[in-house]
Amino acid sequence: MRYRRLRARELPSATIVLAKALIGAVLVRDCPDGRTAGRIVETEAYVLDDPASHAYSGPSKRNASMFLDPYHAYVYKIYGTSFCVNVTSESVGKGAAVLVRALEPLEGLRLMEVRRGTTRMRDLCRGPGRLCQALGIDVDLDGVSLLDDKSLWLAAAPPTDARVGKSRRIGITKAAERVLRFYERGNPFVSGPKSLSS
């Protein structure tokens, strides 16, 4: 498949608007063992002054990439085993990002299956930890530019008539009631309970 890199002028920098705009965009991962890629079908916004955000207490060694200018990768480990990838937003020094929660696999399915240890297509990239495992994303990619990097980058969305839904965020306790999760309605690769994805 051929993909066209997204340009900064095509993307908003405001966190909530970016979280919506990323639905349908393609996340591409190029590794020595091959290419994997998927359409973004679910995101969560972590906005300025958000108690659920890693940036809430200010910059640290762990969250430094979150304070970069827009469209960089903020990658961190959760539960000691899985990684999550975010797209930075706002302006340099602010500390905000969009979590990529799920992808619809497009390319490199066999490689994804090997990395994930399953042939169940629906479960290859459904959830932030799963998608990072499927694409081989880890902290070595923390801070890379998702517009310019050769190994992890954002591509333009293929044509679609997808409708974007929204709900409260999943898997957090602070500010959990805020409606900052966005997803492609009816897409089987969206994660979370059906009650939040209808």
KOLZA-515430 format. One record per residue (C-alpha): residue number from 1; residue in three letters; x, y, z. Coordinates in Angstrom, 3 decimals, always signed. Layout:
BEGIN
<rec><lotor>NUM</lotor><torgu>ALA</torgu><xx>X</xx><yy>Y</yy><zz>Z</zz></rec>
...
END
This chain:
BEGIN
<rec><lotor>1</lotor><torgu>MET</torgu><xx>+0.000</xx><yy>+0.000</yy><zz>+0.000</zz></rec>
<rec><lotor>2</lotor><torgu>ARG</torgu><xx>+1.033</xx><yy>+3.571</yy><zz>-0.606</zz></rec>
<rec><lotor>3</lotor><torgu>TYR</torgu><xx>+0.525</xx><yy>+6.240</yy><zz>+2.028</zz></rec>
<rec><lotor>4</lotor><torgu>ARG</torgu><xx>+0.937</xx><yy>+10.009</yy><zz>+1.947</zz></rec>
<rec><lotor>5</lotor><torgu>ARG</torgu><xx>+2.564</xx><yy>+11.612</yy><zz>+4.963</zz></rec>
<rec><lotor>6</lotor><torgu>LEU</torgu><xx>+0.431</xx><yy>+14.123</yy><zz>+6.766</zz></rec>
<rec><lotor>7</lotor><torgu>ARG</torgu><xx>+1.704</xx><yy>+17.694</yy><zz>+6.928</zz></rec>
<rec><lotor>8</lotor><torgu>ALA</torgu><xx>+1.484</xx><yy>+20.002</yy><zz>+9.917</zz></rec>
<rec><lotor>9</lotor><torgu>ARG</torgu><xx>-0.861</xx><yy>+22.367</yy><zz>+8.066</zz></rec>
<rec><lotor>10</lotor><torgu>GLU</torgu><xx>-3.361</xx><yy>+19.516</yy><zz>+7.664</zz></rec>
<rec><lotor>11</lotor><torgu>LEU</torgu><xx>-3.680</xx><yy>+18.880</yy><zz>+11.397</zz></rec>
<rec><lotor>12</lotor><torgu>PRO</torgu><xx>-5.106</xx><yy>+21.017</yy><zz>+14.198</zz></rec>
<rec><lotor>13</lotor><torgu>SER</torgu><xx>-2.998</xx><yy>+21.478</yy><zz>+17.314</zz></rec>
<rec><lotor>14</lotor><torgu>ALA</torgu><xx>-5.823</xx><yy>+21.954</yy><zz>+19.848</zz></rec>
<rec><lotor>15</lotor><torgu>THR</torgu><xx>-6.071</xx><yy>+18.679</yy><zz>+21.758</zz></rec>
<rec><lotor>16</lotor><torgu>ILE</torgu><xx>-9.772</xx><yy>+17.891</yy><zz>+21.458</zz></rec>
<rec><lotor>17</lotor><torgu>VAL</torgu><xx>-9.938</xx><yy>+18.919</yy><zz>+17.800</zz></rec>
<rec><lotor>18</lotor><torgu>LEU</torgu><xx>-6.836</xx><yy>+16.829</yy><zz>+17.060</zz></rec>
<rec><lotor>19</lotor><torgu>ALA</torgu><xx>-8.340</xx><yy>+13.802</yy><zz>+18.826</zz></rec>
<rec><lotor>20</lotor><torgu>LYS</torgu><xx>-11.292</xx><yy>+13.972</yy><zz>+16.433</zz></rec>
<rec><lotor>21</lotor><torgu>ALA</torgu><xx>-9.167</xx><yy>+14.732</yy><zz>+13.371</zz></rec>
<rec><lotor>22</lotor><torgu>LEU</torgu><xx>-6.941</xx><yy>+11.696</yy><zz>+13.924</zz></rec>
<rec><lotor>23</lotor><torgu>ILE</torgu><xx>-9.876</xx><yy>+9.309</yy><zz>+13.493</zz></rec>
<rec><lotor>24</lotor><torgu>GLY</torgu><xx>-9.294</xx><yy>+7.712</yy><zz>+10.094</zz></rec>
<rec><lotor>25</lotor><torgu>ALA</torgu><xx>-5.644</xx><yy>+8.759</yy><zz>+9.800</zz></rec>
<rec><lotor>26</lotor><torgu>VAL</torgu><xx>-3.109</xx><yy>+5.962</yy><zz>+9.329</zz></rec>
<rec><lotor>27</lotor><torgu>LEU</torgu><xx>-0.313</xx><yy>+5.140</yy><zz>+11.766</zz></rec>
<rec><lotor>28</lotor><torgu>VAL</torgu><xx>+2.611</xx><yy>+3.598</yy><zz>+9.883</zz></rec>
<rec><lotor>29</lotor><torgu>ARG</torgu><xx>+5.483</xx><yy>+1.664</yy><zz>+11.479</zz></rec>
<rec><lotor>30</lotor><torgu>ASP</torgu><xx>+8.519</xx><yy>+0.759</yy><zz>+9.370</zz></rec>
<rec><lotor>31</lotor><torgu>CYS</torgu><xx>+10.923</xx><yy>-1.782</yy><zz>+10.883</zz></rec>
<rec><lotor>32</lotor><torgu>PRO</torgu><xx>+13.758</xx><yy>-3.864</yy><zz>+9.445</zz></rec>
<rec><lotor>33</lotor><torgu>ASP</torgu><xx>+11.420</xx><yy>-6.883</yy><zz>+9.518</zz></rec>
<rec><lotor>34</lotor><torgu>GLY</torgu><xx>+8.652</xx><yy>-5.119</yy><zz>+7.620</zz></rec>
<rec><lotor>35</lotor><torgu>ARG</torgu><xx>+5.911</xx><yy>-2.507</yy><zz>+7.598</zz></rec>
<rec><lotor>36</lotor><torgu>THR</torgu><xx>+2.777</xx><yy>-2.531</yy><zz>+9.740</zz></rec>
<rec><lotor>37</lotor><torgu>ALA</torgu><xx>+0.016</xx><yy>+0.047</yy><zz>+9.517</zz></rec>
<rec><lotor>38</lotor><torgu>GLY</torgu><xx>-3.522</xx><yy>+0.703</yy><zz>+10.655</zz></rec>
<rec><lotor>39</lotor><torgu>ARG</torgu><xx>-6.300</xx><yy>+3.275</yy><zz>+10.544</zz></rec>
<rec><lotor>40</lotor><torgu>ILE</torgu><xx>-6.835</xx><yy>+5.107</yy><zz>+13.817</zz></rec>
<rec><lotor>41</lotor><torgu>VAL</torgu><xx>-10.377</xx><yy>+4.308</yy><zz>+14.969</zz></rec>
<rec><lotor>42</lotor><torgu>GLU</torgu><xx>-10.258</xx><yy>+5.430</yy><zz>+18.615</zz></rec>
<rec><lotor>43</lotor><torgu>THR</torgu><xx>-8.522</xx><yy>+8.215</yy><zz>+20.536</zz></rec>
<rec><lotor>44</lotor><torgu>GLU</torgu><xx>-8.629</xx><yy>+9.947</yy><zz>+23.922</zz></rec>
<rec><lotor>45</lotor><torgu>ALA</torgu><xx>-7.773</xx><yy>+13.578</yy><zz>+24.593</zz></rec>
<rec><lotor>46</lotor><torgu>TYR</torgu><xx>-5.621</xx><yy>+14.547</yy><zz>+27.591</zz></rec>
<rec><lotor>47</lotor><torgu>VAL</torgu><xx>-6.060</xx><yy>+18.288</yy><zz>+27.718</zz></rec>
<rec><lotor>48</lotor><torgu>LEU</torgu><xx>-4.370</xx><yy>+21.153</yy><zz>+29.551</zz></rec>
<rec><lotor>49</lotor><torgu>ASP</torgu><xx>-4.925</xx><yy>+21.222</yy><zz>+33.336</zz></rec>
<rec><lotor>50</lotor><torgu>ASP</torgu><xx>-6.314</xx><yy>+17.676</yy><zz>+33.195</zz></rec>
<rec><lotor>51</lotor><torgu>PRO</torgu><xx>-5.912</xx><yy>+15.744</yy><zz>+36.488</zz></rec>
<rec><lotor>52</lotor><torgu>ALA</torgu><xx>-5.898</xx><yy>+12.477</yy><zz>+34.504</zz></rec>
<rec><lotor>53</lotor><torgu>SER</torgu><xx>-2.968</xx><yy>+13.645</yy><zz>+32.362</zz></rec>
<rec><lotor>54</lotor><torgu>HIS</torgu><xx>+0.661</xx><yy>+12.697</yy><zz>+32.970</zz></rec>
<rec><lotor>55</lotor><torgu>ALA</torgu><xx>+1.475</xx><yy>+16.393</yy><zz>+32.465</zz></rec>
<rec><lotor>56</lotor><torgu>TYR</torgu><xx>-0.725</xx><yy>+17.591</yy><zz>+35.317</zz></rec>
<rec><lotor>57</lotor><torgu>SER</torgu><xx>+2.139</xx><yy>+17.792</yy><zz>+37.853</zz></rec>
<rec><lotor>58</lotor><torgu>GLY</torgu><xx>+4.556</xx><yy>+19.360</yy><zz>+35.391</zz></rec>
<rec><lotor>59</lotor><torgu>PRO</torgu><xx>+7.489</xx><yy>+18.070</yy><zz>+33.340</zz></rec>
<rec><lotor>60</lotor><torgu>SER</torgu><xx>+9.481</xx><yy>+15.043</yy><zz>+34.454</zz></rec>
<rec><lotor>61</lotor><torgu>LYS</torgu><xx>+11.933</xx><yy>+12.615</yy><zz>+32.906</zz></rec>
<rec><lotor>62</lotor><torgu>ARG</torgu><xx>+9.081</xx><yy>+10.249</yy><zz>+32.077</zz></rec>
<rec><lotor>63</lotor><torgu>ASN</torgu><xx>+6.717</xx><yy>+12.764</yy><zz>+30.457</zz></rec>
<rec><lotor>64</lotor><torgu>ALA</torgu><xx>+9.231</xx><yy>+15.159</yy><zz>+28.858</zz></rec>
<rec><lotor>65</lotor><torgu>SER</torgu><xx>+8.071</xx><yy>+14.325</yy><zz>+25.326</zz></rec>
<rec><lotor>66</lotor><torgu>MET</torgu><xx>+4.541</xx><yy>+15.391</yy><zz>+26.207</zz></rec>
<rec><lotor>67</lotor><torgu>PHE</torgu><xx>+5.794</xx><yy>+18.983</yy><zz>+26.420</zz></rec>
<rec><lotor>68</lotor><torgu>LEU</torgu><xx>+7.220</xx><yy>+19.021</yy><zz>+22.880</zz></rec>
<rec><lotor>69</lotor><torgu>ASP</torgu><xx>+5.524</xx><yy>+20.909</yy><zz>+20.081</zz></rec>
<rec><lotor>70</lotor><torgu>PRO</torgu><xx>+2.629</xx><yy>+19.158</yy><zz>+18.315</zz></rec>
<rec><lotor>71</lotor><torgu>TYR</torgu><xx>+2.744</xx><yy>+15.868</yy><zz>+16.420</zz></rec>
<rec><lotor>72</lotor><torgu>HIS</torgu><xx>+5.518</xx><yy>+14.109</yy><zz>+18.332</zz></rec>
<rec><lotor>73</lotor><torgu>ALA</torgu><xx>+5.181</xx><yy>+10.642</yy><zz>+19.835</zz></rec>
<rec><lotor>74</lotor><torgu>TYR</torgu><xx>+4.836</xx><yy>+10.382</yy><zz>+23.594</zz></rec>
<rec><lotor>75</lotor><torgu>VAL</torgu><xx>+5.435</xx><yy>+6.701</yy><zz>+24.415</zz></rec>
<rec><lotor>76</lotor><torgu>TYR</torgu><xx>+5.322</xx><yy>+5.288</yy><zz>+27.926</zz></rec>
<rec><lotor>77</lotor><torgu>LYS</torgu><xx>+5.003</xx><yy>+1.918</yy><zz>+29.650</zz></rec>
<rec><lotor>78</lotor><torgu>ILE</torgu><xx>+1.933</xx><yy>+0.891</yy><zz>+31.651</zz></rec>
<rec><lotor>79</lotor><torgu>TYR</torgu><xx>+1.529</xx><yy>-1.964</yy><zz>+34.092</zz></rec>
<rec><lotor>80</lotor><torgu>GLY</torgu><xx>+5.226</xx><yy>-2.719</yy><zz>+33.624</zz></rec>
<rec><lotor>81</lotor><torgu>THR</torgu><xx>+4.521</xx><yy>-4.687</yy><zz>+30.447</zz></rec>
<rec><lotor>82</lotor><torgu>SER</torgu><xx>+2.689</xx><yy>-2.663</yy><zz>+27.784</zz></rec>
<rec><lotor>83</lotor><torgu>PHE</torgu><xx>+3.360</xx><yy>+0.555</yy><zz>+25.922</zz></rec>
<rec><lotor>84</lotor><torgu>CYS</torgu><xx>+1.023</xx><yy>+3.376</yy><zz>+24.891</zz></rec>
<rec><lotor>85</lotor><torgu>VAL</torgu><xx>+1.565</xx><yy>+5.878</yy><zz>+22.081</zz></rec>
<rec><lotor>86</lotor><torgu>ASN</torgu><xx>+0.238</xx><yy>+9.431</yy><zz>+22.082</zz></rec>
<rec><lotor>87</lotor><torgu>VAL</torgu><xx>+0.354</xx><yy>+12.351</yy><zz>+19.656</zz></rec>
<rec><lotor>88</lotor><torgu>THR</torgu><xx>+1.449</xx><yy>+15.590</yy><zz>+21.313</zz></rec>
<rec><lotor>89</lotor><torgu>SER</torgu><xx>-0.747</xx><yy>+18.668</yy><zz>+20.924</zz></rec>
<rec><lotor>90</lotor><torgu>GLU</torgu><xx>-1.058</xx><yy>+22.372</yy><zz>+21.816</zz></rec>
<rec><lotor>91</lotor><torgu>SER</torgu><xx>+2.279</xx><yy>+24.253</yy><zz>+21.787</zz></rec>
<rec><lotor>92</lotor><torgu>VAL</torgu><xx>+5.756</xx><yy>+23.534</yy><zz>+23.103</zz></rec>
<rec><lotor>93</lotor><torgu>GLY</torgu><xx>+5.923</xx><yy>+23.567</yy><zz>+26.889</zz></rec>
<rec><lotor>94</lotor><torgu>LYS</torgu><xx>+2.174</xx><yy>+23.114</yy><zz>+27.430</zz></rec>
<rec><lotor>95</lotor><torgu>GLY</torgu><xx>+1.921</xx><yy>+19.365</yy><zz>+28.083</zz></rec>
<rec><lotor>96</lotor><torgu>ALA</torgu><xx>-1.070</xx><yy>+17.809</yy><zz>+26.306</zz></rec>
<rec><lotor>97</lotor><torgu>ALA</torgu><xx>-1.564</xx><yy>+14.834</yy><zz>+24.009</zz></rec>
<rec><lotor>98</lotor><torgu>VAL</torgu><xx>-3.957</xx><yy>+12.441</yy><zz>+22.296</zz></rec>
<rec><lotor>99</lotor><torgu>LEU</torgu><xx>-3.781</xx><yy>+8.764</yy><zz>+23.203</zz></rec>
<rec><lotor>100</lotor><torgu>VAL</torgu><xx>-4.180</xx><yy>+6.403</yy><zz>+20.242</zz></rec>
<rec><lotor>101</lotor><torgu>ARG</torgu><xx>-6.481</xx><yy>+3.697</yy><zz>+21.637</zz></rec>
<rec><lotor>102</lotor><torgu>ALA</torgu><xx>-7.201</xx><yy>+1.422</yy><zz>+18.667</zz></rec>
<rec><lotor>103</lotor><torgu>LEU</torgu><xx>-6.338</xx><yy>+0.773</yy><zz>+15.028</zz></rec>
<rec><lotor>104</lotor><torgu>GLU</torgu><xx>-8.025</xx><yy>-1.084</yy><zz>+12.204</zz></rec>
<rec><lotor>105</lotor><torgu>PRO</torgu><xx>-5.183</xx><yy>-3.212</yy><zz>+10.749</zz></rec>
<rec><lotor>106</lotor><torgu>LEU</torgu><xx>-4.335</xx><yy>-2.392</yy><zz>+7.145</zz></rec>
<rec><lotor>107</lotor><torgu>GLU</torgu><xx>-0.912</xx><yy>-3.813</yy><zz>+6.370</zz></rec>
<rec><lotor>108</lotor><torgu>GLY</torgu><xx>+1.575</xx><yy>-6.274</yy><zz>+7.837</zz></rec>
<rec><lotor>109</lotor><torgu>LEU</torgu><xx>-1.065</xx><yy>-8.528</yy><zz>+9.380</zz></rec>
<rec><lotor>110</lotor><torgu>ARG</torgu><xx>+1.203</xx><yy>-11.584</yy><zz>+9.525</zz></rec>
<rec><lotor>111</lotor><torgu>LEU</torgu><xx>+3.877</xx><yy>-9.594</yy><zz>+11.342</zz></rec>
<rec><lotor>112</lotor><torgu>MET</torgu><xx>+1.238</xx><yy>-8.255</yy><zz>+13.742</zz></rec>
<rec><lotor>113</lotor><torgu>GLU</torgu><xx>+0.039</xx><yy>-11.795</yy><zz>+14.406</zz></rec>
<rec><lotor>114</lotor><torgu>VAL</torgu><xx>+3.543</xx><yy>-12.983</yy><zz>+15.242</zz></rec>
<rec><lotor>115</lotor><torgu>ARG</torgu><xx>+4.155</xx><yy>-10.063</yy><zz>+17.597</zz></rec>
<rec><lotor>116</lotor><torgu>ARG</torgu><xx>+0.777</xx><yy>-10.430</yy><zz>+19.270</zz></rec>
<rec><lotor>117</lotor><torgu>GLY</torgu><xx>+0.729</xx><yy>-14.233</yy><zz>+19.375</zz></rec>
<rec><lotor>118</lotor><torgu>THR</torgu><xx>-2.780</xx><yy>-14.427</yy><zz>+17.936</zz></rec>
<rec><lotor>119</lotor><torgu>THR</torgu><xx>-4.472</xx><yy>-14.761</yy><zz>+14.565</zz></rec>
<rec><lotor>120</lotor><torgu>ARG</torgu><xx>-7.667</xx><yy>-13.125</yy><zz>+15.787</zz></rec>
<rec><lotor>121</lotor><torgu>MET</torgu><xx>-7.678</xx><yy>-10.021</yy><zz>+13.606</zz></rec>
<rec><lotor>122</lotor><torgu>ARG</torgu><xx>-10.097</xx><yy>-8.087</yy><zz>+15.794</zz></rec>
<rec><lotor>123</lotor><torgu>ASP</torgu><xx>-7.694</xx><yy>-8.311</yy><zz>+18.727</zz></rec>
<rec><lotor>124</lotor><torgu>LEU</torgu><xx>-4.487</xx><yy>-7.324</yy><zz>+16.932</zz></rec>
<rec><lotor>125</lotor><torgu>CYS</torgu><xx>-4.758</xx><yy>-3.568</yy><zz>+17.567</zz></rec>
<rec><lotor>126</lotor><torgu>ARG</torgu><xx>-7.866</xx><yy>-3.161</yy><zz>+19.759</zz></rec>
<rec><lotor>127</lotor><torgu>GLY</torgu><xx>-6.540</xx><yy>-1.272</yy><zz>+22.771</zz></rec>
<rec><lotor>128</lotor><torgu>PRO</torgu><xx>-3.458</xx><yy>+0.927</yy><zz>+23.288</zz></rec>
<rec><lotor>129</lotor><torgu>GLY</torgu><xx>-1.166</xx><yy>-1.818</yy><zz>+24.600</zz></rec>
<rec><lotor>130</lotor><torgu>ARG</torgu><xx>-2.139</xx><yy>-4.277</yy><zz>+21.901</zz></rec>
<rec><lotor>131</lotor><torgu>LEU</torgu><xx>-1.599</xx><yy>-1.831</yy><zz>+19.058</zz></rec>
<rec><lotor>132</lotor><torgu>CYS</torgu><xx>+1.854</xx><yy>-0.910</yy><zz>+20.325</zz></rec>
<rec><lotor>133</lotor><torgu>GLN</torgu><xx>+2.797</xx><yy>-4.583</yy><zz>+20.551</zz></rec>
<rec><lotor>134</lotor><torgu>ALA</torgu><xx>+1.408</xx><yy>-5.270</yy><zz>+17.069</zz></rec>
<rec><lotor>135</lotor><torgu>LEU</torgu><xx>+3.343</xx><yy>-2.365</yy><zz>+15.546</zz></rec>
<rec><lotor>136</lotor><torgu>GLY</torgu><xx>+6.513</xx><yy>-2.863</yy><zz>+17.572</zz></rec>
<rec><lotor>137</lotor><torgu>ILE</torgu><xx>+6.245</xx><yy>+0.517</yy><zz>+19.320</zz></rec>
<rec><lotor>138</lotor><torgu>ASP</torgu><xx>+8.297</xx><yy>+1.010</yy><zz>+22.490</zz></rec>
<rec><lotor>139</lotor><torgu>VAL</torgu><xx>+10.071</xx><yy>+3.789</yy><zz>+24.394</zz></rec>
<rec><lotor>140</lotor><torgu>ASP</torgu><xx>+12.820</xx><yy>+3.958</yy><zz>+21.779</zz></rec>
<rec><lotor>141</lotor><torgu>LEU</torgu><xx>+10.271</xx><yy>+5.910</yy><zz>+19.703</zz></rec>
<rec><lotor>142</lotor><torgu>ASP</torgu><xx>+9.417</xx><yy>+8.350</yy><zz>+22.491</zz></rec>
<rec><lotor>143</lotor><torgu>GLY</torgu><xx>+9.842</xx><yy>+11.904</yy><zz>+21.197</zz></rec>
<rec><lotor>144</lotor><torgu>VAL</torgu><xx>+10.072</xx><yy>+11.192</yy><zz>+17.460</zz></rec>
<rec><lotor>145</lotor><torgu>SER</torgu><xx>+8.311</xx><yy>+13.517</yy><zz>+15.034</zz></rec>
<rec><lotor>146</lotor><torgu>LEU</torgu><xx>+5.278</xx><yy>+11.722</yy><zz>+13.628</zz></rec>
<rec><lotor>147</lotor><torgu>LEU</torgu><xx>+5.470</xx><yy>+13.897</yy><zz>+10.538</zz></rec>
<rec><lotor>148</lotor><torgu>ASP</torgu><xx>+9.172</xx><yy>+13.432</yy><zz>+9.736</zz></rec>
<rec><lotor>149</lotor><torgu>ASP</torgu><xx>+10.381</xx><yy>+10.192</yy><zz>+11.330</zz></rec>
<rec><lotor>150</lotor><torgu>LYS</torgu><xx>+11.208</xx><yy>+7.273</yy><zz>+9.044</zz></rec>
<rec><lotor>151</lotor><torgu>SER</torgu><xx>+10.130</xx><yy>+4.523</yy><zz>+11.424</zz></rec>
<rec><lotor>152</lotor><torgu>LEU</torgu><xx>+6.840</xx><yy>+5.815</yy><zz>+12.907</zz></rec>
<rec><lotor>153</lotor><torgu>TRP</torgu><xx>+4.667</xx><yy>+8.336</yy><zz>+11.123</zz></rec>
<rec><lotor>154</lotor><torgu>LEU</torgu><xx>+1.162</xx><yy>+9.570</yy><zz>+10.374</zz></rec>
<rec><lotor>155</lotor><torgu>ALA</torgu><xx>-0.409</xx><yy>+9.248</yy><zz>+6.931</zz></rec>
<rec><lotor>156</lotor><torgu>ALA</torgu><xx>-3.504</xx><yy>+10.801</yy><zz>+5.409</zz></rec>
<rec><lotor>157</lotor><torgu>ALA</torgu><xx>-6.824</xx><yy>+9.078</yy><zz>+5.926</zz></rec>
<rec><lotor>158</lotor><torgu>PRO</torgu><xx>-8.198</xx><yy>+6.969</yy><zz>+3.077</zz></rec>
<rec><lotor>159</lotor><torgu>PRO</torgu><xx>-11.632</xx><yy>+8.072</yy><zz>+1.803</zz></rec>
<rec><lotor>160</lotor><torgu>THR</torgu><xx>-14.408</xx><yy>+7.048</yy><zz>+4.189</zz></rec>
<rec><lotor>161</lotor><torgu>ASP</torgu><xx>-17.912</xx><yy>+7.974</yy><zz>+5.257</zz></rec>
<rec><lotor>162</lotor><torgu>ALA</torgu><xx>-17.190</xx><yy>+7.090</yy><zz>+8.887</zz></rec>
<rec><lotor>163</lotor><torgu>ARG</torgu><xx>-19.105</xx><yy>+8.868</yy><zz>+11.641</zz></rec>
<rec><lotor>164</lotor><torgu>VAL</torgu><xx>-17.270</xx><yy>+9.891</yy><zz>+14.809</zz></rec>
<rec><lotor>165</lotor><torgu>GLY</torgu><xx>-18.823</xx><yy>+9.184</yy><zz>+18.201</zz></rec>
<rec><lotor>166</lotor><torgu>LYS</torgu><xx>-17.730</xx><yy>+10.363</yy><zz>+21.624</zz></rec>
<rec><lotor>167</lotor><torgu>SER</torgu><xx>-17.896</xx><yy>+9.140</yy><zz>+25.213</zz></rec>
<rec><lotor>168</lotor><torgu>ARG</torgu><xx>-16.223</xx><yy>+9.401</yy><zz>+28.578</zz></rec>
<rec><lotor>169</lotor><torgu>ARG</torgu><xx>-12.660</xx><yy>+8.093</yy><zz>+28.781</zz></rec>
<rec><lotor>170</lotor><torgu>ILE</torgu><xx>-11.863</xx><yy>+4.492</yy><zz>+29.667</zz></rec>
<rec><lotor>171</lotor><torgu>GLY</torgu><xx>-9.620</xx><yy>+2.991</yy><zz>+32.345</zz></rec>
<rec><lotor>172</lotor><torgu>ILE</torgu><xx>-8.995</xx><yy>+6.096</yy><zz>+34.443</zz></rec>
<rec><lotor>173</lotor><torgu>THR</torgu><xx>-10.310</xx><yy>+7.315</yy><zz>+37.796</zz></rec>
<rec><lotor>174</lotor><torgu>LYS</torgu><xx>-9.542</xx><yy>+11.051</yy><zz>+37.758</zz></rec>
<rec><lotor>175</lotor><torgu>ALA</torgu><xx>-11.821</xx><yy>+13.204</yy><zz>+35.584</zz></rec>
<rec><lotor>176</lotor><torgu>ALA</torgu><xx>-13.276</xx><yy>+9.977</yy><zz>+34.199</zz></rec>
<rec><lotor>177</lotor><torgu>GLU</torgu><xx>-16.617</xx><yy>+11.627</yy><zz>+33.500</zz></rec>
<rec><lotor>178</lotor><torgu>ARG</torgu><xx>-15.195</xx><yy>+14.001</yy><zz>+30.886</zz></rec>
<rec><lotor>179</lotor><torgu>VAL</torgu><xx>-16.363</xx><yy>+13.267</yy><zz>+27.348</zz></rec>
<rec><lotor>180</lotor><torgu>LEU</torgu><xx>-12.931</xx><yy>+13.152</yy><zz>+25.719</zz></rec>
<rec><lotor>181</lotor><torgu>ARG</torgu><xx>-12.894</xx><yy>+9.774</yy><zz>+23.967</zz></rec>
<rec><lotor>182</lotor><torgu>PHE</torgu><xx>-13.591</xx><yy>+9.659</yy><zz>+20.231</zz></rec>
<rec><lotor>183</lotor><torgu>TYR</torgu><xx>-14.179</xx><yy>+6.652</yy><zz>+18.012</zz></rec>
<rec><lotor>184</lotor><torgu>GLU</torgu><xx>-15.439</xx><yy>+5.523</yy><zz>+14.628</zz></rec>
<rec><lotor>185</lotor><torgu>ARG</torgu><xx>-19.040</xx><yy>+4.429</yy><zz>+15.048</zz></rec>
<rec><lotor>186</lotor><torgu>GLY</torgu><xx>-19.723</xx><yy>+0.827</yy><zz>+14.076</zz></rec>
<rec><lotor>187</lotor><torgu>ASN</torgu><xx>-16.074</xx><yy>-0.122</yy><zz>+13.660</zz></rec>
<rec><lotor>188</lotor><torgu>PRO</torgu><xx>-15.388</xx><yy>-3.601</yy><zz>+15.127</zz></rec>
<rec><lotor>189</lotor><torgu>PHE</torgu><xx>-11.810</xx><yy>-2.693</yy><zz>+16.051</zz></rec>
<rec><lotor>190</lotor><torgu>VAL</torgu><xx>-12.818</xx><yy>-0.054</yy><zz>+18.618</zz></rec>
<rec><lotor>191</lotor><torgu>SER</torgu><xx>-11.962</xx><yy>-1.078</yy><zz>+22.190</zz></rec>
<rec><lotor>192</lotor><torgu>GLY</torgu><xx>-13.954</xx><yy>-0.781</yy><zz>+25.387</zz></rec>
<rec><lotor>193</lotor><torgu>PRO</torgu><xx>-17.495</xx><yy>-1.764</yy><zz>+26.317</zz></rec>
<rec><lotor>194</lotor><torgu>LYS</torgu><xx>-20.203</xx><yy>-1.751</yy><zz>+23.674</zz></rec>
<rec><lotor>195</lotor><torgu>SER</torgu><xx>-22.199</xx><yy>+0.665</yy><zz>+25.813</zz></rec>
<rec><lotor>196</lotor><torgu>LEU</torgu><xx>-19.570</xx><yy>+3.331</yy><zz>+25.097</zz></rec>
<rec><lotor>197</lotor><torgu>SER</torgu><xx>-19.096</xx><yy>+2.526</yy><zz>+21.421</zz></rec>
<rec><lotor>198</lotor><torgu>SER</torgu><xx>-22.582</xx><yy>+2.542</yy><zz>+19.930</zz></rec>
END
